Amino acid sequence: MGDVVKFKKPKLSEKHRGKSLCKDGHHKWQVDKAQQFDVKQGRLVTLLRCARCGVTRSKAL
């Protein structure tokens, strides 16, 4: 038989850390340089990703 492993349940404050500002619309946008060209529009697009929650938005140049 194996050993019983107890898993540590994260606190709610640790689980939702940094998301309260994003919920109110105050994202921390950073430029994501992995994808810079949009195939459908056929032009350069800046992809912005929130550092806290991971939501993305695009900005056409």
Backbone bond lengths (Angstrom), bond angles and torsions (degrees), N, CA, C in turn:
res aa  C-N    CA-C-N  psi(-1)  N-CA   C-N-CA  omega(-1)  CA-C   N-CA-C  phi
1 M - - - 1.446 - - 1.521 109.76 -
2 G 1.330 115.19 149.90 1.451 120.43 -179.83 1.515 112.46 -90.81
3 D 1.300 115.38 170.97 1.460 121.32 177.77 1.518 109.67 -80.02
4 V 1.314 116.86 149.59 1.458 122.82 176.67 1.523 108.06 -85.37
5 V 1.333 115.50 125.84 1.453 121.51 -178.98 1.526 107.96 -105.82
6 K 1.319 117.24 124.92 1.458 121.59 177.26 1.525 108.43 -93.05
7 F 1.312 116.25 127.69 1.453 121.33 178.82 1.514 109.34 -91.46
8 K 1.324 115.18 140.18 1.456 120.91 179.82 1.520 108.85 -88.11
9 K 1.322 116.20 122.59 1.455 121.67 179.23 1.529 108.59 -82.35
10 P 1.343 118.98 126.92 1.467 119.97 -178.16 1.527 111.17 -70.59
11 K 1.326 115.24 147.15 1.458 120.51 175.48 1.525 108.99 -68.07
12 L 1.310 116.65 156.25 1.459 120.17 178.14 1.522 111.28 -64.59
13 S 1.324 117.16 -33.51 1.461 119.28 179.60 1.529 111.12 -67.41
14 E 1.326 117.58 -33.68 1.465 120.81 177.51 1.523 110.98 -75.76
15 K 1.316 116.65 -34.34 1.462 121.30 -177.44 1.527 111.54 -68.72
16 H 1.328 116.97 -38.07 1.460 121.42 -175.71 1.519 112.97 -106.95
17 R 1.310 117.94 23.57 1.459 121.57 -178.32 1.527 110.88 -66.67
18 G 1.342 116.04 127.51 1.451 121.63 176.06 1.513 114.97 83.43
19 K 1.329 119.96 0.31 1.454 121.26 -177.39 1.523 112.99 -97.32
20 S 1.321 118.28 -11.66 1.457 120.03 -177.40 1.525 111.00 -69.23
21 L 1.321 117.73 -36.72 1.461 120.07 177.29 1.523 110.98 -67.76
22 C 1.323 116.97 -39.42 1.461 120.47 -179.63 1.526 111.14 -68.52
23 K 1.310 116.41 -32.38 1.458 119.75 178.67 1.524 110.87 -64.26
24 D 1.324 116.84 -31.23 1.462 121.77 178.95 1.525 112.24 -87.94
25 G 1.334 118.24 0.97 1.455 121.58 177.13 1.518 114.66 94.50
26 H 1.317 117.86 10.17 1.469 121.21 -179.72 1.523 108.70 -102.97
27 H 1.334 115.47 77.58 1.462 120.67 -178.91 1.527 110.30 -80.93
28 K 1.316 115.88 160.84 1.465 122.40 176.54 1.527 106.68 -110.04
29 W 1.339 116.91 88.29 1.455 121.99 -172.38 1.517 110.95 -77.52
30 Q 1.342 115.40 135.19 1.463 122.89 173.76 1.524 107.86 -133.57
31 V 1.324 116.50 146.65 1.458 122.07 -178.03 1.527 109.49 -73.78
32 D 1.346 116.27 129.37 1.462 121.78 176.54 1.528 107.21 -102.10
33 K 1.335 116.82 110.53 1.462 121.22 -173.68 1.523 113.58 -87.41
34 A 1.324 118.92 3.56 1.457 121.00 -178.53 1.528 111.29 -71.24
35 Q 1.323 118.18 -34.92 1.470 121.44 -177.59 1.522 108.13 -129.45
36 Q 1.338 116.79 112.23 1.469 120.39 -176.69 1.519 113.31 -119.84
37 F 1.330 119.08 -5.06 1.459 120.71 -175.61 1.522 108.91 -124.46
38 D 1.326 116.92 128.26 1.456 121.53 179.58 1.521 108.43 -98.58
39 V 1.321 117.24 125.02 1.454 121.96 -175.76 1.523 111.52 -72.77
40 K 1.315 117.97 -39.03 1.464 121.01 -177.00 1.523 111.93 -69.32
41 Q 1.318 117.77 -41.81 1.455 120.57 -179.96 1.520 111.95 -84.44
42 G 1.322 118.08 -23.78 1.455 121.91 178.38 1.514 113.85 72.14
43 R 1.313 117.96 31.32 1.460 120.09 179.41 1.527 109.63 -148.07
44 L 1.321 114.53 171.41 1.458 119.66 179.73 1.528 110.25 -71.82
45 V 1.314 114.93 136.59 1.460 121.41 -179.35 1.522 108.27 -133.80
46 T 1.324 116.43 134.93 1.450 121.11 174.97 1.517 108.10 -89.84
47 L 1.326 116.69 123.23 1.454 121.71 178.74 1.521 108.20 -98.12
48 L 1.328 116.44 120.49 1.450 122.46 -179.74 1.523 108.65 -105.59
49 R 1.341 116.50 134.44 1.461 121.87 -179.51 1.531 108.43 -126.59
50 C 1.328 115.68 135.36 1.462 120.84 178.78 1.527 108.80 -73.35
51 A 1.331 116.51 131.89 1.459 121.32 -178.30 1.520 111.87 -73.52
52 R 1.327 117.49 -24.07 1.466 120.70 -178.02 1.513 113.05 -86.18
53 C 1.340 116.57 -52.38 1.475 119.28 -171.07 1.516 113.96 -109.95
54 G 1.339 120.22 -15.73 1.448 122.17 175.86 1.509 115.15 90.83
55 V 1.326 119.68 6.60 1.462 122.58 178.30 1.522 108.68 -69.77
56 T 1.330 117.13 142.82 1.463 121.00 -179.85 1.517 110.90 -114.25
57 R 1.316 115.48 151.81 1.460 122.35 170.61 1.528 107.46 -145.93
58 S 1.310 115.92 155.18 1.460 119.59 -178.16 1.513 109.70 -115.51
59 K 1.327 114.62 152.62 1.453 121.71 -178.97 1.517 107.23 -135.95
60 A 1.336 117.37 117.85 1.462 121.23 -179.03 1.525 109.84 -77.96
61 L 1.319 115.29 141.29 1.467 120.21 -179.96 1.492 111.16 -90.86
